[in-house]
């Protein structure tokens, strides 16, 4: 397992058969900020979580201090071996439901809200990717020979975790929106620290993501992070970027 906080803010590593490169830049001198990521190898499949707590810099840290271990535990349980009878979609949904229930029951203040955007899913050795985005704060670019795999905007994102009580969340038709892609050569995961005002115009945000992501197909592994840093401003919020490939 690779978990932010246990590794330097910038680095690269091999986990299972996967090459991973990452960059985290907490806002305003915070030690960790509101972004976190986890990568888990399960029998050759790489499960990933990229999450962004509400709040910039130090304002995003209290959620992780209070709930981080329970979120990590929910991810470990969802990805545990011996669950071959359950689909990846079911595991993603169960993870999200547990985290949502935990955060809804948490207290909030004017400065600290227990809300979490997250992308969670897996990449398999045959190049199949399955994931869900909860809220607009985290993004998954699945790069294939044909370009960035994309769904219609309304099918890309579910509901931010911690917004709805469990009964409302389970009844909401778009609480979980599962995305799938085939022949994935590379995953680029990033938080909205690279996308100022992303929630104001989601179509413009998606166009920006596509424009940034398309050139990543032709870049070497060590060129992807510098490319995104050049193309995207990232000094207004915590910013985290992951590049994953076999």
Short mmCIF file of the C-alpha atoms (twelve columns), coordinates in Angstrom:
data_MODEL
# 
_entry.id   MODEL 
# 
loop_
_atom_site.group_PDB 
_atom_site.id 
_atom_site.type_symbol 
_atom_site.label_atom_id 
_atom_site.label_alt_id 
_atom_site.label_comp_id 
_atom_site.label_asym_id 
_atom_site.label_seq_id 
_atom_site.Cartn_x 
_atom_site.Cartn_y 
_atom_site.Cartn_z 
_atom_site.pdbx_PDB_model_num 
ATOM 1   C CA . UNK A 1   0.000   0.000   0.000   1 
ATOM 2   C CA . UNK A 2   1.132   3.538   -0.748  1 
ATOM 3   C CA . UNK A 3   -0.535  6.213   1.346   1 
ATOM 4   C CA . UNK A 4   0.033   9.955   1.343   1 
ATOM 5   C CA . UNK A 5   1.472   11.074  4.629   1 
ATOM 6   C CA . UNK A 6   3.650   7.970   4.693   1 
ATOM 7   C CA . UNK A 7   5.625   9.047   1.603   1 
ATOM 8   C CA . UNK A 8   7.298   12.323  0.524   1 
ATOM 9   C CA . UNK A 9   5.146   15.004  -1.077  1 
ATOM 10  C CA . UNK A 10  6.726   14.170  -4.415  1 
ATOM 11  C CA . UNK A 11  8.037   10.805  -5.557  1 
ATOM 12  C CA . UNK A 12  7.654   7.637   -7.536  1 
ATOM 13  C CA . UNK A 13  7.396   3.968   -6.621  1 
ATOM 14  C CA . UNK A 14  6.424   0.548   -7.888  1 
ATOM 15  C CA . UNK A 15  3.474   -1.242  -6.332  1 
ATOM 16  C CA . UNK A 16  2.739   -4.692  -7.685  1 
ATOM 17  C CA . UNK A 17  3.228   -4.373  -11.436 1 
ATOM 18  C CA . UNK A 18  2.390   -0.665  -11.490 1 
ATOM 19  C CA . UNK A 19  4.547   2.415   -11.829 1 
ATOM 20  C CA . UNK A 20  3.214   5.346   -9.795  1 
ATOM 21  C CA . UNK A 21  4.368   8.964   -9.758  1 
ATOM 22  C CA . UNK A 22  2.822   11.616  -7.556  1 
ATOM 23  C CA . UNK A 23  2.961   15.230  -6.467  1 
ATOM 24  C CA . UNK A 24  1.189   16.848  -3.506  1 
ATOM 25  C CA . UNK A 25  1.365   20.578  -2.823  1 
ATOM 26  C CA . UNK A 26  -0.595  21.605  0.308   1 
ATOM 27  C CA . UNK A 27  -1.886  25.161  0.218   1 
ATOM 28  C CA . UNK A 28  -0.553  27.963  2.378   1 
ATOM 29  C CA . UNK A 29  2.231   26.108  4.109   1 
ATOM 30  C CA . UNK A 30  0.032   23.387  5.580   1 
ATOM 31  C CA . UNK A 31  1.782   20.136  6.424   1 
ATOM 32  C CA . UNK A 32  -0.656  17.917  4.508   1 
ATOM 33  C CA . UNK A 33  -3.713  19.976  3.527   1 
ATOM 34  C CA . UNK A 34  -7.045  18.469  2.571   1 
ATOM 35  C CA . UNK A 35  -5.908  16.077  -0.185  1 
ATOM 36  C CA . UNK A 36  -5.096  12.416  0.412   1 
ATOM 37  C CA . UNK A 37  -4.418  9.393   -1.780  1 
ATOM 38  C CA . UNK A 38  -4.146  5.651   -1.217  1 
ATOM 39  C CA . UNK A 39  -3.023  2.909   -3.622  1 
ATOM 40  C CA . UNK A 40  -3.553  -0.785  -2.821  1 
ATOM 41  C CA . UNK A 41  -2.404  -3.767  -4.867  1 
ATOM 42  C CA . UNK A 42  -4.878  -6.660  -4.660  1 
ATOM 43  C CA . UNK A 43  -3.798  -9.714  -6.646  1 
ATOM 44  C CA . UNK A 44  -2.523  -7.561  -9.500  1 
ATOM 45  C CA . UNK A 45  -5.424  -5.096  -9.527  1 
ATOM 46  C CA . UNK A 46  -4.531  -1.591  -8.400  1 
ATOM 47  C CA . UNK A 47  -7.193  0.080   -6.270  1 
ATOM 48  C CA . UNK A 48  -6.932  3.824   -5.852  1 
ATOM 49  C CA . UNK A 49  -8.472  6.563   -3.756  1 
ATOM 50  C CA . UNK A 50  -7.870  10.244  -4.385  1 
ATOM 51  C CA . UNK A 51  -9.803  12.463  -2.000  1 
ATOM 52  C CA . UNK A 52  -10.176 16.183  -1.331  1 
ATOM 53  C CA . UNK A 53  -11.681 17.430  1.928   1 
ATOM 54  C CA . UNK A 54  -13.622 20.673  2.005   1 
ATOM 55  C CA . UNK A 55  -11.316 23.551  2.898   1 
ATOM 56  C CA . UNK A 56  -7.912  24.768  1.731   1 
ATOM 57  C CA . UNK A 57  -4.641  23.977  3.472   1 
ATOM 58  C CA . UNK A 58  -4.969  23.628  7.246   1 
ATOM 59  C CA . UNK A 59  -8.761  23.993  6.977   1 
ATOM 60  C CA . UNK A 60  -8.869  20.644  5.173   1 
ATOM 61  C CA . UNK A 61  -6.797  18.750  7.723   1 
ATOM 62  C CA . UNK A 62  -9.359  18.338  10.582  1 
ATOM 63  C CA . UNK A 63  -11.519 15.956  8.530   1 
ATOM 64  C CA . UNK A 64  -8.567  13.593  8.138   1 
ATOM 65  C CA . UNK A 65  -7.530  13.936  11.762  1 
ATOM 66  C CA . UNK A 66  -11.019 12.933  12.874  1 
ATOM 67  C CA . UNK A 67  -12.024 10.421  10.201  1 
ATOM 68  C CA . UNK A 68  -8.949  9.425   8.214   1 
ATOM 69  C CA . UNK A 69  -8.412  6.041   9.829   1 
ATOM 70  C CA . UNK A 70  -12.062 5.052   9.392   1 
ATOM 71  C CA . UNK A 71  -11.921 6.069   5.719   1 
ATOM 72  C CA . UNK A 72  -8.781  4.008   5.181   1 
ATOM 73  C CA . UNK A 73  -10.370 1.067   7.002   1 
ATOM 74  C CA . UNK A 74  -13.435 1.264   4.752   1 
ATOM 75  C CA . UNK A 75  -11.182 1.195   1.698   1 
ATOM 76  C CA . UNK A 76  -9.199  -1.790  2.966   1 
ATOM 77  C CA . UNK A 77  -12.421 -3.682  3.629   1 
ATOM 78  C CA . UNK A 78  -13.892 -2.837  0.211   1 
ATOM 79  C CA . UNK A 79  -10.762 -4.030  -1.571  1 
ATOM 80  C CA . UNK A 80  -10.052 -7.075  0.585   1 
ATOM 81  C CA . UNK A 81  -9.273  -10.408 -1.031  1 
ATOM 82  C CA . UNK A 82  -11.883 -13.132 -0.956  1 
ATOM 83  C CA . UNK A 83  -14.586 -10.856 -2.349  1 
ATOM 84  C CA . UNK A 84  -14.566 -12.186 -5.907  1 
ATOM 85  C CA . UNK A 85  -18.317 -12.744 -5.778  1 
ATOM 86  C CA . UNK A 86  -18.907 -8.994  -5.471  1 
ATOM 87  C CA . UNK A 87  -18.448 -6.666  -8.413  1 
ATOM 88  C CA . UNK A 88  -16.137 -3.688  -8.340  1 
ATOM 89  C CA . UNK A 89  -19.220 -1.453  -8.586  1 
ATOM 90  C CA . UNK A 90  -20.666 -3.032  -5.441  1 
ATOM 91  C CA . UNK A 91  -17.419 -2.575  -3.554  1 
ATOM 92  C CA . UNK A 92  -17.138 1.070   -4.604  1 
ATOM 93  C CA . UNK A 93  -20.743 1.703   -3.555  1 
ATOM 94  C CA . UNK A 94  -20.261 0.069   -0.166  1 
ATOM 95  C CA . UNK A 95  -17.109 2.071   0.502   1 
ATOM 96  C CA . UNK A 96  -18.852 5.324   -0.378  1 
ATOM 97  C CA . UNK A 97  -21.918 4.483   1.708   1 
ATOM 98  C CA . UNK A 98  -19.767 3.811   4.784   1 
ATOM 99  C CA . UNK A 99  -17.791 7.019   4.404   1 
ATOM 100 C CA . UNK A 100 -20.910 9.070   3.720   1 
ATOM 101 C CA . UNK A 101 -22.608 7.714   6.840   1 
ATOM 102 C CA . UNK A 102 -19.549 8.480   8.938   1 
ATOM 103 C CA . UNK A 103 -19.273 12.067  7.707   1 
ATOM 104 C CA . UNK A 104 -22.990 12.862  7.931   1 
ATOM 105 C CA . UNK A 105 -22.894 12.023  11.625  1 
ATOM 106 C CA . UNK A 106 -19.889 14.282  12.233  1 
ATOM 107 C CA . UNK A 107 -20.036 17.760  13.721  1 
ATOM 108 C CA . UNK A 108 -19.180 20.840  11.681  1 
ATOM 109 C CA . UNK A 109 -18.182 24.435  12.304  1 
ATOM 110 C CA . UNK A 110 -18.132 27.565  10.170  1 
ATOM 111 C CA . UNK A 111 -14.539 26.729  9.216   1 
ATOM 112 C CA . UNK A 112 -14.585 22.932  9.070   1 
ATOM 113 C CA . UNK A 113 -17.228 21.001  7.141   1 
ATOM 114 C CA . UNK A 114 -17.116 17.180  7.029   1 
ATOM 115 C CA . UNK A 115 -17.602 16.956  3.267   1 
ATOM 116 C CA . UNK A 116 -15.393 14.935  0.955   1 
ATOM 117 C CA . UNK A 117 -14.911 14.747  -2.786  1 
ATOM 118 C CA . UNK A 118 -13.305 11.490  -3.872  1 
ATOM 119 C CA . UNK A 119 -12.446 9.305   -6.836  1 
ATOM 120 C CA . UNK A 120 -12.220 5.611   -6.041  1 
ATOM 121 C CA . UNK A 121 -11.770 2.614   -8.323  1 
ATOM 122 C CA . UNK A 122 -9.346  0.133   -9.796  1 
ATOM 123 C CA . UNK A 123 -7.148  -0.546  -12.808 1 
ATOM 124 C CA . UNK A 124 -6.634  -4.161  -13.890 1 
ATOM 125 C CA . UNK A 125 -3.659  -5.675  -15.716 1 
ATOM 126 C CA . UNK A 126 -5.690  -6.038  -18.919 1 
ATOM 127 C CA . UNK A 127 -6.168  -2.241  -19.025 1 
ATOM 128 C CA . UNK A 128 -9.738  -2.098  -17.726 1 
ATOM 129 C CA . UNK A 129 -10.568 0.741   -15.358 1 
ATOM 130 C CA . UNK A 130 -13.648 1.179   -13.168 1 
ATOM 131 C CA . UNK A 131 -14.165 4.192   -10.948 1 
ATOM 132 C CA . UNK A 132 -16.622 6.646   -9.444  1 
ATOM 133 C CA . UNK A 133 -16.217 10.363  -8.750  1 
ATOM 134 C CA . UNK A 134 -18.038 11.771  -5.732  1 
ATOM 135 C CA . UNK A 135 -18.335 15.521  -6.223  1 
ATOM 136 C CA . UNK A 136 -16.341 17.726  -8.604  1 
ATOM 137 C CA . UNK A 137 -13.194 17.984  -6.488  1 
ATOM 138 C CA . UNK A 138 -11.318 14.994  -7.909  1 
ATOM 139 C CA . UNK A 139 -10.905 13.817  -11.485 1 
ATOM 140 C CA . UNK A 140 -9.824  10.677  -13.341 1 
ATOM 141 C CA . UNK A 141 -8.333  10.882  -16.825 1 
ATOM 142 C CA . UNK A 142 -8.226  7.392   -18.361 1 
ATOM 143 C CA . UNK A 143 -5.893  7.567   -21.344 1 
ATOM 144 C CA . UNK A 144 -6.532  5.069   -24.145 1 
ATOM 145 C CA . UNK A 145 -5.197  4.748   -27.709 1 
ATOM 146 C CA . UNK A 146 -8.260  6.669   -28.841 1 
ATOM 147 C CA . UNK A 147 -7.820  9.546   -26.397 1 
ATOM 148 C CA . UNK A 148 -9.218  10.353  -22.969 1 
ATOM 149 C CA . UNK A 149 -12.116 8.023   -22.159 1 
ATOM 150 C CA . UNK A 150 -15.109 10.212  -21.440 1 
ATOM 151 C CA . UNK A 151 -18.771 10.009  -20.489 1 
ATOM 152 C CA . UNK A 152 -21.405 12.689  -20.873 1 
ATOM 153 C CA . UNK A 153 -20.952 15.335  -18.146 1 
ATOM 154 C CA . UNK A 154 -24.056 14.294  -16.225 1 
ATOM 155 C CA . UNK A 155 -22.723 10.720  -16.048 1 
ATOM 156 C CA . UNK A 156 -19.269 11.583  -14.750 1 
ATOM 157 C CA . UNK A 157 -19.975 12.606  -11.168 1 
ATOM 158 C CA . UNK A 158 -21.953 11.407  -8.191  1 
ATOM 159 C CA . UNK A 159 -22.760 13.235  -4.968  1 
ATOM 160 C CA . UNK A 160 -20.110 14.592  -2.615  1 
ATOM 161 C CA . UNK A 161 -19.775 12.381  0.465   1 
ATOM 162 C CA . UNK A 162 -21.214 13.813  3.662   1 
ATOM 163 C CA . UNK A 163 -23.945 15.875  2.008   1 
ATOM 164 C CA . UNK A 164 -26.972 13.584  2.400   1 
ATOM 165 C CA . UNK A 165 -28.134 11.391  5.256   1 
ATOM 166 C CA . UNK A 166 -27.808 7.651   4.546   1 
ATOM 167 C CA . UNK A 167 -31.446 7.134   3.550   1 
ATOM 168 C CA . UNK A 168 -31.437 10.075  1.159   1 
ATOM 169 C CA . UNK A 169 -28.075 9.012   -0.214  1 
ATOM 170 C CA . UNK A 170 -29.193 5.454   -0.956  1 
ATOM 171 C CA . UNK A 171 -32.345 6.691   -2.696  1 
ATOM 172 C CA . UNK A 172 -30.596 9.327   -4.801  1 
ATOM 173 C CA . UNK A 173 -30.420 8.081   -8.423  1 
ATOM 174 C CA . UNK A 174 -27.021 9.688   -8.952  1 
ATOM 175 C CA . UNK A 175 -25.385 9.066   -5.582  1 
ATOM 176 C CA . UNK A 176 -22.958 6.693   -7.309  1 
ATOM 177 C CA . UNK A 177 -22.075 7.124   -10.992 1 
ATOM 178 C CA . UNK A 178 -19.744 4.359   -12.147 1 
ATOM 179 C CA . UNK A 179 -17.410 5.012   -15.073 1 
ATOM 180 C CA . UNK A 180 -15.618 2.338   -17.091 1 
ATOM 181 C CA . UNK A 181 -12.909 2.365   -19.735 1 
ATOM 182 C CA . UNK A 182 -11.033 -0.281  -21.670 1 
ATOM 183 C CA . UNK A 183 -7.525  -0.395  -23.142 1 
ATOM 184 C CA . UNK A 184 -6.284  2.129   -20.574 1 
ATOM 185 C CA . UNK A 185 -2.560  2.803   -20.963 1 
ATOM 186 C CA . UNK A 186 -2.262  5.413   -18.219 1 
ATOM 187 C CA . UNK A 187 -4.360  6.971   -15.482 1 
ATOM 188 C CA . UNK A 188 -3.896  10.603  -14.510 1 
ATOM 189 C CA . UNK A 189 -5.663  11.502  -11.260 1 
ATOM 190 C CA . UNK A 190 -5.849  15.076  -10.036 1 
ATOM 191 C CA . UNK A 191 -7.654  17.246  -7.526  1 
ATOM 192 C CA . UNK A 192 -9.368  20.508  -8.328  1 
ATOM 193 C CA . UNK A 193 -6.418  22.507  -7.044  1 
ATOM 194 C CA . UNK A 194 -5.372  22.456  -10.693 1 
ATOM 195 C CA . UNK A 195 -8.749  23.812  -11.845 1 
ATOM 196 C CA . UNK A 196 -9.714  27.214  -10.413 1 
ATOM 197 C CA . UNK A 197 -13.487 27.689  -10.063 1 
ATOM 198 C CA . UNK A 198 -14.105 24.235  -11.501 1 
ATOM 199 C CA . UNK A 199 -17.580 24.027  -9.958  1 
ATOM 200 C CA . UNK A 200 -18.747 27.262  -11.627 1 
ATOM 201 C CA . UNK A 201 -18.709 25.914  -15.182 1 
ATOM 202 C CA . UNK A 202 -18.384 22.162  -15.322 1 
ATOM 203 C CA . UNK A 203 -18.403 22.055  -19.139 1 
ATOM 204 C CA . UNK A 204 -15.442 24.441  -19.279 1 
ATOM 205 C CA . UNK A 205 -13.710 22.385  -16.604 1 
ATOM 206 C CA . UNK A 206 -14.170 19.164  -18.555 1 
ATOM 207 C CA . UNK A 207 -12.909 20.843  -21.713 1 
ATOM 208 C CA . UNK A 208 -9.814  21.953  -19.794 1 
ATOM 209 C CA . UNK A 209 -9.282  18.443  -18.444 1 
ATOM 210 C CA . UNK A 210 -9.528  16.952  -21.915 1 
ATOM 211 C CA . UNK A 211 -7.108  19.534  -23.336 1 
ATOM 212 C CA . UNK A 212 -4.616  18.825  -20.556 1 
ATOM 213 C CA . UNK A 213 -5.088  15.063  -20.702 1 
ATOM 214 C CA . UNK A 214 -4.844  14.392  -24.438 1 
ATOM 215 C CA . UNK A 215 -1.140  15.316  -24.745 1 
ATOM 216 C CA . UNK A 216 -0.331  13.061  -21.780 1 
ATOM 217 C CA . UNK A 217 -0.779  10.024  -24.031 1 
ATOM 218 C CA . UNK A 218 2.366   10.882  -25.977 1 
ATOM 219 C CA . UNK A 219 4.563   11.881  -23.071 1 
ATOM 220 C CA . UNK A 220 7.116   9.798   -21.220 1 
ATOM 221 C CA . UNK A 221 6.262   8.859   -17.652 1 
ATOM 222 C CA . UNK A 222 8.530   11.500  -16.211 1 
ATOM 223 C CA . UNK A 223 7.064   14.204  -18.444 1 
ATOM 224 C CA . UNK A 224 3.422   13.992  -17.360 1 
ATOM 225 C CA . UNK A 225 3.644   15.823  -14.030 1 
ATOM 226 C CA . UNK A 226 5.746   18.697  -15.448 1 
ATOM 227 C CA . UNK A 227 3.224   19.005  -18.310 1 
ATOM 228 C CA . UNK A 228 0.247   19.369  -15.939 1 
ATOM 229 C CA . UNK A 229 2.141   21.823  -13.730 1 
ATOM 230 C CA . UNK A 230 2.890   23.964  -16.776 1 
ATOM 231 C CA . UNK A 231 -0.668  23.902  -18.102 1 
ATOM 232 C CA . UNK A 232 -2.587  24.364  -14.841 1 
ATOM 233 C CA . UNK A 233 -2.296  27.030  -12.119 1 
ATOM 234 C CA . UNK A 234 -2.237  25.464  -8.669  1 
ATOM 235 C CA . UNK A 235 -1.545  28.089  -6.025  1 
ATOM 236 C CA . UNK A 236 -5.124  28.690  -4.827  1 
ATOM 237 C CA . UNK A 237 -5.817  25.326  -3.171  1 
ATOM 238 C CA . UNK A 238 -4.246  22.021  -2.218  1 
ATOM 239 C CA . UNK A 239 -3.154  20.248  -5.397  1 
ATOM 240 C CA . UNK A 240 -2.438  16.540  -5.820  1 
ATOM 241 C CA . UNK A 241 -1.562  14.653  -8.981  1 
ATOM 242 C CA . UNK A 242 -1.007  10.927  -9.595  1 
ATOM 243 C CA . UNK A 243 0.165   9.116   -12.730 1 
ATOM 244 C CA . UNK A 244 -0.355  5.351   -12.861 1 
ATOM 245 C CA . UNK A 245 0.559   2.825   -15.557 1 
ATOM 246 C CA . UNK A 246 1.665   -0.777  -15.951 1 
# 
